[in-house]
Amino acid sequence: MIRTILVPLDGSRTAEHALPWARFLSRRTGAGVRLARVRRIPPAPVAGEGMTTYDPDPHAYITNEENEYTAAIAKTWLDPDSETTLTAELLEPTDSIAGTLIRYAESVAADLTLMTSRSHGPMSRFLFGSVADDYLRRAPGPTLLVQGDAATAPDPTVEPRVGRVVVPLDGSALSEQAVTPALTLFDWYGCEITLLLVLDAVDDLRQLMERVDGLTSHHWTAQSALPIASEYLQRVADRLRQETSKVRTKVVEHGSAADAILAEAADPTTAVALATHGRGGLTRMIFGSVADKVVRGAAGPVMVVRPKRDE
C-alpha cells in the first residue's frame, strides 16, 4: 500500500518532472504527497575594504525565495479533483542533502520517493551526483526514477503512461524483493510484468538450483541451464499470479545483464524494477556498472529497491 509519496525538489525544472507521477499515483492510490526541498546554505560573506559586497542577511533572502518556490509548486500541483493532501516543506540541512532527505523520508514514513533521472546545471543536484547516489544507497523505501527535461515544464494535465514493467532476477531471494513493490506500484497502470533472468549474469548457480528443486536432482550444464532457469522464473510467476494474471517470463542465455535489461525495456512506456543490494548476480548492483548503465540508459522509469537484508 502506498500512503505517502515523497518528491525531493531542488528548484530546477528537471526535478519537477517527478510531479506528474506523484499527482497520478496520489489520485489512484489516495496517497498524500510531500514536496521537500533542502534549504541552501548561503556562501560565506566576503567584504572588500571600506565596502560590503554581500547581502547582510543572506539566510533570510534564500529562505524567502525557497519558501515562495515551494508554495508556488504546491499550489500548481494541488489536485482539485482529489481529496488527497499535498504539503511542501523547506528542510533545514542537518548534514548532507541526502542525509537530510533520508531522515525526513523516515520521519514521514514515505512509502515511495520520486526523483528525476536526468539532471543538468548547477541547481539540478540530485542525479547523478553524490546526492542521488547516497540517497539510493540508504533510502528507507523504493525510489522511482523518472525522466526529466530541463527544457520543458511538466504539464499537470498529462498523465504518465506505463505499459509494462521488467523485473530482473538472478535466483536469489534478495533480487525477488523488487517483485512486490513493482506490483504495488505498477498494478495501477494495469501493466504486464516480465520476469527476466540473464544466465550469463548468474554468479551463484548453486543458489539458483536450490531455489528450483535442490542440488541433488539437477546438474548445471549448458543443456540444463535453460530449463532450470525457466523453471525458477515460472515458480516466481506462479506466486505472482495469485495477485495478477499479467505475468510472463523470459530467459536470456547470453550477453551482459545491463544490455539485456535495456533491450527488454527499450520502449519509453516500459519500466524496470530492480533490487540493488545483496550477493551475487544482479543483486550486486548498487552502484556498479549494471545498475548505473540501466538507470542512465533506460528509456522509461526505473524503480530502485533496497532489500531489507543485505548479504
C-alpha positions, 0 to 999 in steps of 0.5 A: 500500500502506498500512503505517502509519496515523497518528491525531493525538489531542488528548484530546477525544472528537471526535478519537477518532472517527478510531479506528474507521477506523484499527482497520478499515483496520489489520485489512484492510490489516495496517497498524500504527497510531500514536496521537500526541498533542502534549504541552501546554505548561503556562501560565506560573506566576503567584504572588500575594504571600506565596502560590503559586497554581500547581502547582510542577511543572506539566510533570510533572502534564500529562505524567502525565495525557497519558501515562495518556490515551494508554495508556488509548486504546491499550489500548481500541483494541488489536485482539485479533483482529489481529496488527497493532501499535498504539503511542501516543506523547506528542510533545514540541512542537518548534514548532507542533502541526502542525509537530510532527505533520508531522515525526513523520508523516515520521519514521514514514513514515505512509502515511495520517493520520486526523483528525476533521472536526468539532471543538468546545471548547477541547481539540478543536484540530485542525479547523478551526483553524490546526492542521488547516489547516497540517497539510493544507497540508504533510502528507507523505501523504493525510489522511482526514477523518472525522466526529466527535461530541463527544457520543458515544464511538466504539464499537470494535465498529462498523465504518465503512461506505463505499459509494462514493467521488467523485473530482473532476477538472478535466483536469489531471494534478495533480487525477488524483493523488487517483485512486490513493490513493482506490483504495488506500484505498477498494478495501477497502470494495469501493466504486464510484468516480465520476469527476466533472468540473464544466465550469463549474469548468474554468479551463484548457480548453486543458489539458483538450483536450490531455489528450483528443486535442490542440488541433488536432482539437477546438474548445471550444464549448458543443456540444463541451464535453460530449463532450470532457469525457466523453471525458477522464473515460472515458480516466481510467476506462479506466486505472482499470479495469485495477485495478477494474471499479467505475468510472463517470463523470459530467459536470456542465455547470453550477453551482459545483464545491463544490455539485456535489461535495456533491450527488454525495456527499450520502449519509453512506456516500459519500466524496470524494477530492480533490487540493488543490494545483496550477493551475487548476480544482479543483486550486486548492483548498487552502484556498479556498472549494471545498475548505473548503465540501466538507470542512465540508459533506460528509456522509461522509469526505473524503480530502485529497491533496497532489500531489507537484508543485505548479504 
